[in-house]
């Protein structure tokens, strides 16, 4: 298990499954990453949150990283990624696809649309926690992300 880190990161989780959202939050806590997570259930809600330009971003809660599911109602992950990357105020936020799909076309399309990474969600709980640990170690400890 990893220890606490000094920098606090803000994650936007775009995920329609309440179970997967709970597991992601639990895995982040299990791995002791210094993060706060805001959860929305589809791309429309995510864009509304990101574009609000309200008090949340003035207080420094602009996401450092977006974890994005591909298969959601109303606006799926591909549509969200396209809209987000087209917005110059949002396009610099890194997006990692976190989905059950392991279809090669989804991987290729996600990177072409500007995803910074693609992780297929393991079905096994222990493997899922390990995957989030690996993801967190990379994004919160190894690489430098822009902070607003």
N, C-alpha and C positions, 0 to 999 in steps of 0.2 A: 504494500500500500504506500502511496506517495504522501508526502507531507504538505502542509499549507504553503502557498506561495504568496509573495508580497503584493503583487498587482491583482486588483479585483477586475474581473471580466464580466461583461454583460452579454448574454446569449439571447437571441430570439429563436425560439423553437416553433417551427411551422409544421404542425402535425395534427391530423384529424383524429387519431386514435388516442383517447384518454389514457388507455392502458400503456401505450408506448410513451406518452408524455410523462406519465408517472414513473415508468422504468428509467427514462432518461434522467429525470430529476434525481431519482434514487441512486443511479449509477454515478452521477456527478458528485453527490454527497458522499457516497461510499468511497470514492477516490479522493475525497477531501480537496477538491479544486475550489479556489476562491472565486466563485462565480455566482451571479444572480441570473435567473432565467425567467423570461417572459414568454408565455405560451399563447399562441393563437391557433385556430383550427383550420384555416385555409389561406390561400393566396390573397384574396380580397381583404380579409381581416389584417393580414400581414402588411399589405401596402398601406392600408388606412393607418395602422400603427406607425409605420415608418415615415409617412408623409404628414403626420399630424403637426410636426414642428411646434409642439406645445411644451408644457412644463417639463415633461419627462426628459427631453433632449437637452433643455437648458440646464437640468440637474446632472447632466453627464450620463444619462442612461441610453444613449444611442448604442445599438448593439456593436460589439467588437467582432461578433461572429454570428452567422445565421445557420442553424441546422434545419434543413428543408426536406420534408417528405415529398415524393413525386406524385403519388396517387391520392388526391383529395377531391372533395366535391367543390362546386362553384368555380374555383380557379385552381388548377393543378400546379404542381411544382415547376413544370416547364414554362407555363404561362407566367407564373410569378417571376421566375428568374429572368425571362425576357423583358418584362416590364421594369423590374428593379434595375437591371443592368443598363437599360435605356435611359434611366433617370440619373443625370450627372450628380445629383445630391446624394444618391444612394449607391452608385455603382462601385465605389471603393470598399464597401463592406464585403468581406469574404463570406462565401456561401459554401457550405459542405452539404452535399446530398446525403441524407441518412434515411435509407429506404429498404424495403424488403426485396425490391427488384434487383435481380442479378443479370438482367437482359443486357447484352452487349450494346444494343442500339440505345438504350437508356443512358448507359455510361458515356458513349460517344456524344450523344445529343447534349447531355448535361455539361460536358467540358466545352463543347462548341458554344453553348449559351453563356459561358463564363463561370461555371462552378470552379471552386478552388480545390475540391476534393469530392470523392464519391466513396461512401461506405455502405456496404450491404449489411443490414441489421441481422446479426445472428439470432436464431430462434431460441437457442439455449441461454438461460439467464446469466450463468457464469461467463459465457463467451461474450454476451452483450456488455456486461460490466467491464470485461477486459477490453473490448473494442472502444468503449467510451474512455477508458483509462489511456489507451494508446492515442486516441484522438485528442484528449486533454493534454497529455504530455507534449504532443506536437504543437498544438495551437496556443497553449497557455504557458509553456516553458521554453520551447525550442525556438520558434519563429517569432519575429516581431510583427505586430499588427498595428495599424494606425489607430491612435486614440484621439477622439474628438475633444 
